[in-house]
Amino acid sequence: MQHLKVKNVYFGILLLLFSFPFLVQAQKWNISLKPALSIAMGDFAAHKLHKGSFAEAGFSGSLAIDYPIYKRWKLALEGGLALHAVDVAALGLATVQSDPFMEDVYIRSEAIRNTYLLAGANYTFDLPLKLHAEAGVKAGLMRSETPYQLYKPRYFLTGPEYYEITSAMDYSLALSAELALLYPIQNCYEAGLSLQWLNASPAFGFNTSSGIRVDKRLVQVLNIAFMWRFHL
């Protein structure tokens, strides 16, 4: 029931994001495309078996919509996807070091997937040379998926030829802080750079021989984006 309520909120924000342009007057709202380098930080990038996620730098892409509500303030909505490969070399080394009977291990892993929907507000600052900066804070939901992984170990004595860790999914609260620098190219669009810090704390459930185990994993990234904004 808890996950059902969270999903309803998640898809409600998604519906609002894509219906937002039709709810506002023409020539006032903006749409931004933000392809980004997504840098894993903190425990998300840490090489720790029971705390870190071994995430490497990845790709993030998002669509953002904003609308002026009062002077320099804007209502902002954003939806995005981030993919991060797993450092299987570091994961394999940590796995071997944790098992005294394992000599080596080969690991195949999917990417870590995070999709997010955020809502908040932006504030605009005017700068010299036609530049302007924008600072914003948002909150919303993140859907996080751990990767499917296949392990092929080599043991000193005996052990299984292979084993797998299946993917798990969780919804969690996501927080975002962003700073963007923009320059007008034409009256209808502008370009710039954006720095976005994104944080969430999903908890994943796994079936084990002793029951369901819940692993909490921090997702913390810095997205460095090239930003295209169109005035519609």
GUDREN-126027 format. One record per residue (C-alpha): residue number from 1; x, y, z. Coordinates in pm, whole numbers, always signed. Example, Ala and Ser with C-alpha at 12.3 -4.5 7.8 and 13.67 -1.06 7.14 Angstrom:
<atoms>
ATOM   seq        X        Y        Z
ATOM     1    +1230     -450     +780
ATOM     2    +1367     -106     +714
</atoms>
This chain:
<atoms>
ATOM   seq        X        Y        Z
ATOM     1       +0       +0       +0
ATOM     2     +288     +237      +82
ATOM     3     +454     +176     -257
ATOM     4     +117     +219     -433
ATOM     5      +70     +565     -278
ATOM     6     +426     +665     -369
ATOM     7     +374     +549     -728
ATOM     8      +52     +752     -753
ATOM     9     +239    +1066     -644
ATOM    10     +525     +986     -885
ATOM    11     +297     +951    -1188
ATOM    12      +92    +1251    -1073
ATOM    13     +405    +1469    -1093
ATOM    14     +486    +1314    -1433
ATOM    15     +138    +1400    -1563
ATOM    16     +173    +1755    -1429
ATOM    17     +514    +1792    -1594
ATOM    18     +387    +1710    -1942
ATOM    19      +51    +1889    -1908
ATOM    20     +209    +2204    -1763
ATOM    21     +258    +2380    -2101
ATOM    22     -116    +2355    -2171
ATOM    23     -208    +2506    -1833
ATOM    24      -25    +2835    -1884
ATOM    25      -58    +3118    -2135
ATOM    26     +149    +3121    -2453
ATOM    27     +473    +3320    -2480
ATOM    28     +542    +3299    -2105
ATOM    29     +674    +2953    -2029
ATOM    30    +1016    +2803    -2104
ATOM    31    +1134    +2453    -2178
ATOM    32    +1493    +2340    -2114
ATOM    33    +1686    +2037    -2239
ATOM    34    +1979    +1935    -2019
ATOM    35    +2214    +1654    -2131
ATOM    36    +2471    +1615    -1853
ATOM    37    +2777    +1440    -1722
ATOM    38    +2659    +1282    -1398
ATOM    39    +2937    +1247    -1139
ATOM    40    +2876     +998     -857
ATOM    41    +2967    +1133     -514
ATOM    42    +3000    +1013     -154
ATOM    43    +2872     +665      -72
ATOM    44    +2719     +632     -418
ATOM    45    +3071     +615     -563
ATOM    46    +3235     +446     -262
ATOM    47    +3405     +106     -301
ATOM    48    +3244      -49       +8
ATOM    49    +3044     -373      -11
ATOM    50    +2781     -296     +251
ATOM    51    +2761      +81     +209
ATOM    52    +2884     +197     -131
ATOM    53    +2740     +142     -479
ATOM    54    +3065     +138     -684
ATOM    55    +2903     +386     -927
ATOM    56    +3115     +546    -1197
ATOM    57    +3055     +876    -1375
ATOM    58    +2756     +842    -1605
ATOM    59    +2501    +1023    -1819
ATOM    60    +2198    +1224    -1715
ATOM    61    +1932    +1378    -1936
ATOM    62    +1639    +1587    -1820
ATOM    63    +1351    +1801    -1942
ATOM    64    +1260    +2109    -1735
ATOM    65     +967    +2350    -1764
ATOM    66     +937    +2682    -1583
ATOM    67     +681    +2962    -1569
ATOM    68     +713    +3313    -1413
ATOM    69     +492    +3359    -1110
ATOM    70     +621    +3675     -934
ATOM    71     +891    +3920    -1050
ATOM    72    +1212    +3712    -1071
ATOM    73    +1057    +3394     -929
ATOM    74     +953    +3101    -1147
ATOM    75     +767    +2779    -1082
ATOM    76     +982    +2489    -1208
ATOM    77     +914    +2123    -1293
ATOM    78    +1174    +1870    -1406
ATOM    79    +1192    +1506    -1506
ATOM    80    +1510    +1315    -1584
ATOM    81    +1699     +988    -1618
ATOM    82    +2052     +903    -1498
ATOM    83    +2259     +595    -1590
ATOM    84    +2575     +497    -1402
ATOM    85    +2798     +202    -1488
ATOM    86    +2930      -12    -1201
ATOM    87    +3307      -32    -1143
ATOM    88    +3320     -412    -1169
ATOM    89    +3698     -423    -1121
ATOM    90    +3673     -253     -782
ATOM    91    +3363     -457     -693
ATOM    92    +3544     -781     -780
ATOM    93    +3847     -689     -571
ATOM    94    +3629     -602     -269
ATOM    95    +3434     -928     -313
ATOM    96    +3750    -1142     -321
ATOM    97    +3896     -962      -19
ATOM    98    +3579    -1029     +181
ATOM    99    +3584    -1407     +112
ATOM   100    +3895    -1601     +230
ATOM   101    +3807    -1899       +6
ATOM   102    +3764    -1700     -317
ATOM   103    +4068    -1660     -542
ATOM   104    +3912    -1451     -819
ATOM   105    +3574    -1347     -960
ATOM   106    +3437    -1230    -1294
ATOM   107    +3138     -993    -1272
ATOM   108    +2895     -871    -1534
ATOM   109    +2669     -585    -1429
ATOM   110    +2396     -368    -1578
ATOM   111    +2398       +7    -1518
ATOM   112    +2240     +169    -1213
ATOM   113    +1923     +351    -1324
ATOM   114    +1762     +649    -1151
ATOM   115    +1462     +841    -1283
ATOM   116    +1335    +1147    -1101
ATOM   117    +1048    +1397    -1102
ATOM   118    +1098    +1727     -921
ATOM   119     +903    +2047     -852
ATOM   120    +1024    +2373     -699
ATOM   121    +1119    +2733     -774
ATOM   122    +1394    +2928     -954
ATOM   123    +1521    +3281     -896
ATOM   124    +1694    +3485    -1172
ATOM   125    +1989    +3725    -1132
ATOM   126    +2098    +3970    -1404
ATOM   127    +2470    +3982    -1488
ATOM   128    +2687    +4194    -1722
ATOM   129    +2725    +4115    -2095
ATOM   130    +2364    +3996    -2130
ATOM   131    +2438    +3700    -1903
ATOM   132    +2200    +3594    -1629
ATOM   133    +2221    +3334    -1355
ATOM   134    +1949    +3120    -1208
ATOM   135    +1940    +2945     -872
ATOM   136    +1678    +2687     -786
ATOM   137    +1571    +2427     -533
ATOM   138    +1338    +2135     -603
ATOM   139    +1198    +1830     -430
ATOM   140    +1019    +1524     -558
ATOM   141    +1052    +1150     -607
ATOM   142    +1326     +925     -742
ATOM   143    +1276     +574     -879
ATOM   144    +1600     +383     -824
ATOM   145    +1690      +44     -974
ATOM   146    +1989     -163     -871
ATOM   147    +2160     -355    -1155
ATOM   148    +2124     -724    -1233
ATOM   149    +2468     -880    -1171
ATOM   150    +2618    -1216    -1266
ATOM   151    +2915    -1350    -1064
ATOM   152    +3151    -1627    -1182
ATOM   153    +3391    -1695     -892
ATOM   154    +3697    -1919     -865
ATOM   155    +3740    -2078     -521
ATOM   156    +4046    -2220     -347
ATOM   157    +3852    -2537     -260
ATOM   158    +3493    -2575     -382
ATOM   159    +3209    -2336     -444
ATOM   160    +2931    -2250     -691
ATOM   161    +3025    -2199    -1057
ATOM   162    +2816    -1883    -1069
ATOM   163    +2551    -1688     -880
ATOM   164    +2341    -1381     -951
ATOM   165    +2207    -1077     -773
ATOM   166    +1872     -972     -916
ATOM   167    +1762     -611     -964
ATOM   168    +1563     -430     -695
ATOM   169    +1362     -107     -710
ATOM   170    +1251     +160     -464
ATOM   171    +1088     +504     -462
ATOM   172    +1237     +771     -234
ATOM   173    +1232    +1143     -166
ATOM   174    +1474    +1337     -389
ATOM   175    +1619    +1683     -322
ATOM   176    +1791    +1908     -576
ATOM   177    +1986    +2236     -572
ATOM   178    +2091    +2396     -900
ATOM   179    +2287    +2694    -1033
ATOM   180    +2279    +2783    -1404
ATOM   181    +2455    +3047    -1616
ATOM   182    +2273    +3142    -1940
ATOM   183    +2333    +3363    -2244
ATOM   184    +2062    +3461    -2499
ATOM   185    +2142    +3341    -2853
ATOM   186    +1816    +3458    -3012
ATOM   187    +1494    +3601    -2876
ATOM   188    +1345    +3253    -2874
ATOM   189    +1626    +3053    -2710
ATOM   190    +1938    +3070    -2494
ATOM   191    +2221    +2838    -2395
ATOM   192    +2438    +2788    -2090
ATOM   193    +2584    +2561    -1826
ATOM   194    +2413    +2411    -1523
ATOM   195    +2543    +2252    -1201
ATOM   196    +2287    +2038    -1020
ATOM   197    +2334    +1851     -692
ATOM   198    +2084    +1565     -653
ATOM   199    +2033    +1350     -345
ATOM   200    +1807    +1057     -248
ATOM   201    +1814     +765       -1
ATOM   202    +1639     +456     -145
ATOM   203    +1608     +129      +49
ATOM   204    +1614     -196     -151
ATOM   205    +1463     -527      -45
ATOM   206    +1632     -858     -136
ATOM   207    +1509    -1212      -76
ATOM   208    +1761    -1423     +118
ATOM   209    +1755    -1766     +283
ATOM   210    +1684    -1595     +616
ATOM   211    +1410    -1365     +483
ATOM   212    +1397    -1020     +325
ATOM   213    +1706     -805     +370
ATOM   214    +1677     -427     +329
ATOM   215    +1983     -239     +205
ATOM   216    +1986     +140     +225
ATOM   217    +2194     +311      -42
ATOM   218    +2260     +683      -75
ATOM   219    +2228     +827     -427
ATOM   220    +2425    +1151     -452
ATOM   221    +2536    +1300     -784
ATOM   222    +2660    +1626     -937
ATOM   223    +2515    +1682    -1285
ATOM   224    +2718    +1913    -1511
ATOM   225    +2485    +1997    -1799
ATOM   226    +2493    +2186    -2125
ATOM   227    +2158    +2362    -2118
ATOM   228    +1934    +2469    -2407
ATOM   229    +1631    +2680    -2311
ATOM   230    +1352    +2768    -2550
ATOM   231    +1099    +3050    -2490
ATOM   232     +756    +2944    -2617
</atoms>
